[in-house]
């Protein structure tokens, strides 16, 4: 029998640790009110975002794809918020996302980028709390496990329901169930089974166990029928998240383990884990400078066992945490990060970050939303590489009641011994410039 990881012991927590408002971020609030019969209040809002991107050797191999891949991408959103009274509300958010020139012609049916990004009803007194039913964004904590991925112009929204209860002391409890995949018609399979559905559900609660401290505990369940025989998974995720913050300092930690079964292999509790810790120092100066350091780790699959110990990152906003090139996830990872930032003027901010990446299991794969850096079974090296990112953001005053900003960023990924050993030895670059308008 394999010994348990020390992480397993970290979950002997008091039952009273409930987080303050652990639920999803509030929906974008439409800002213009309109009077309409039968509706107590109708508000309208929207967003336009335009971004230029240039991806250079993002796969770290200049022989397998063009050296440069540059394009313009845009997001246009229109939101309608309906307040029908003390017990009922609704929210609709329409969205069009496209790359410049992607359509053959705007006169034919290739112009198909329109979608309903969010569409839900709010039962304000449902089940003794508040109930939200429909397509919605869900972001939990700092979005390491579940996030709306706002960086992507498409964003992530999920179909299902979300229930939240709060009390006057600030404690809250959140429950949700969403369907992330439904294949219609079902994937061809034996008569005894359909391999198509993907459901994600969970509960999370929290509060303030002491001054300046917020704590959360959560239990999630991923039921994946798979898209072919032998690809199903039944995965539980148990974790706790802590944040301590004062005007000068911030410290945070998150400990998670998973258990269940994937494709017939056991997912062992304790041995399947992820961990995070960070410390931020804010300086009392005119430029509001800060420095932040953090460490992240997540288990990979050990090829010497019949178990599957690889941590599953679920539905994260990876771009917020592991570099703008999006070459890493909270899976089979050891990561150190240092970030410095300051405000050169009241409406501007400049940040610079350095990330160092290693794999926990050299024979397991390493990669992120933009692709696999090292496939499984191809190297014996754990050294993935380094990434350096610089971002400048400037708020603009172009119109009253309208938020506008420009942002430019540059990131570079320097491959280490692991990708270098399989021929991925080219430096990756990413440059972008973005304009954003919200009302």
Secondary structure, 3 states (H helix, E strand, C coil): CCCCCHHHHHHCCCCCCCCECCCCCCCCCCCEEEEECCEEEEEEEEEEEEEEEEEECCCCCCCCCCCEEEEEEEEEEEEEEEECCCCEEEEEEEEEEEECCCCCCCCCCCCCCEEEEEEEEEECCHHHCEEEEEEECCCCCCCCCECCCCCCCCCCCEEEEEEEEECCCCEEEEEEEEEEECCCCCCCCCCCCCCCCEEEEEEEEEEEEECCEEEEEEEEEEEECCCCCCCCEEEEEEEEEEEEECCCEEEEEEEEEEEEEECCEEECECCEEEEEEEEEEECCCCCCCEEEEEEEEECCCCCCCCCCCCCCCCECCHHHCCCCCCCCCCCCEEEEEEEEEEEEECCEEEEEEEEEEECCCCCCCEEECCEEEECCCCCCCCEEEEEEEEEEEEEECCCCCCEEEEEEEEEEEEECHHHHCCCCCCCEEEEEEEEEEEC
